[in-house]
Structure formats: C-alpha cells, structure tokens
Amino acid sequence: MIQLRYFASLRERLGIDAEELEPTSGATVAELRAYLRRRGEPWQQALAEEQRVLTAVNQEMARPDNAVADGDEVAFFPPVTGG
C-alpha cells in the first residue's frame, strides 16, 4: 500500500489528512496526482496541474517523474512562505 498524506490547505480542501492506495507498477508522482484528479471535485481543483503543489516521497522532496512504490509514503502540500 502507498500511504498518502495531505497537509495544510490541501487537507482542508479535500477533507481528509491521509489515506491508503494500492500501488500501480511503475507509477510516478505525476501519474499518481493525475489518478487522484480523476476522482472529480474537490480533487480535480486542489491537485490541478496549474496548482503549485509540492510532493515528498518518504520525507524527501520529489519531482513529478519520481517513481512511487509499494510501502512508500507520499505527502502533498502547498508551498510554504515565510515572512
């Protein structure tokens, strides 16, 4: 299973903070995000391609082409600003 975590405004928009998914062989971060968008709203808007959403796989920053495998933890979160 892949553990998904949602943080900050994403958690609020989606109404959940975590879930589990069956892994797909050879899936990437971008493919996982596209799969989640196909659920419809609010996923479609919250994870839209034009939305700036950062991703970490196993607590390391990940790029869209990073692979996701069984047992991984994938976290989605908005960019953080300081001030």
C-alpha positions as CSV (number, residue, x, y, z in Angstrom):
1,M,0.0,0.0,0.0
2,I,1.0,3.6,-0.6
3,Q,0.4,5.9,2.3
4,L,-0.9,9.3,1.1
5,R,-0.8,12.4,3.4
6,Y,-2.3,15.8,2.7
7,F,-1.2,18.9,4.6
8,A,-2.3,22.5,5.3
9,S,-4.8,23.9,2.8
10,L,-4.9,20.7,0.8
11,R,-6.1,18.8,3.9
12,E,-8.8,21.4,4.4
13,R,-9.9,21.4,0.7
14,L,-10.0,17.6,0.5
15,G,-11.5,17.0,3.9
16,I,-9.0,14.2,4.8
17,D,-5.5,14.1,6.1
18,A,-4.4,10.6,5.0
19,E,-5.5,7.5,3.0
20,E,-4.0,4.4,1.5
21,L,-3.9,3.3,-2.1
22,E,-2.9,0.1,-3.9
23,P,0.3,0.8,-5.8
24,T,0.4,0.7,-9.6
25,S,3.6,-0.8,-11.1
26,G,5.9,1.8,-12.4
27,A,3.7,4.8,-11.2
28,T,5.3,8.2,-10.9
29,V,4.3,11.1,-8.7
30,A,2.7,12.8,-11.8
31,E,0.7,9.7,-12.6
32,L,-0.5,9.4,-9.0
33,R,-1.6,13.1,-9.0
34,A,-3.4,12.6,-12.3
35,Y,-5.2,9.5,-10.9
36,L,-6.3,11.5,-7.9
37,R,-7.7,14.3,-10.1
38,R,-9.8,11.8,-12.0
39,R,-11.8,11.4,-8.8
40,G,-13.5,14.7,-9.6
41,E,-14.1,17.6,-7.2
42,P,-12.6,18.6,-4.9
43,W,-9.5,16.6,-6.1
44,Q,-9.6,17.9,-9.6
45,Q,-9.3,21.6,-8.5
46,A,-7.0,21.0,-5.5
47,L,-4.4,19.0,-7.5
48,A,-4.9,20.7,-10.9
49,E,-1.8,20.9,-13.0
50,E,-1.7,24.7,-12.6
51,Q,-1.9,24.5,-8.8
52,R,1.5,24.7,-7.2
53,V,1.6,21.5,-5.1
54,L,4.8,20.1,-3.6
55,T,5.4,16.4,-3.1
56,A,7.6,14.4,-0.9
57,V,8.2,10.6,-1.2
58,N,9.4,9.1,2.1
59,Q,10.0,12.5,3.5
60,E,12.3,13.6,0.7
61,M,11.3,16.2,-1.9
62,A,10.1,14.6,-5.1
63,R,9.8,15.6,-8.7
64,P,6.9,14.6,-10.9
65,D,8.9,11.8,-12.6
66,N,10.0,10.2,-9.3
67,A,8.7,6.6,-9.0
68,V,6.2,5.6,-6.3
69,A,6.3,2.0,-5.0
70,D,4.6,-0.2,-2.5
71,G,5.3,0.9,1.0
72,D,6.1,4.5,0.1
73,E,4.6,7.5,1.9
74,V,3.7,10.3,-0.4
75,A,2.9,13.7,1.0
76,F,1.2,16.6,-0.9
77,F,1.4,20.1,0.5
78,P,1.3,23.7,-0.7
79,P,4.4,25.8,-0.9
80,V,5.3,27.5,2.3
81,T,6.0,31.2,2.5
82,G,7.8,33.0,5.3
83,G,7.8,36.5,6.5
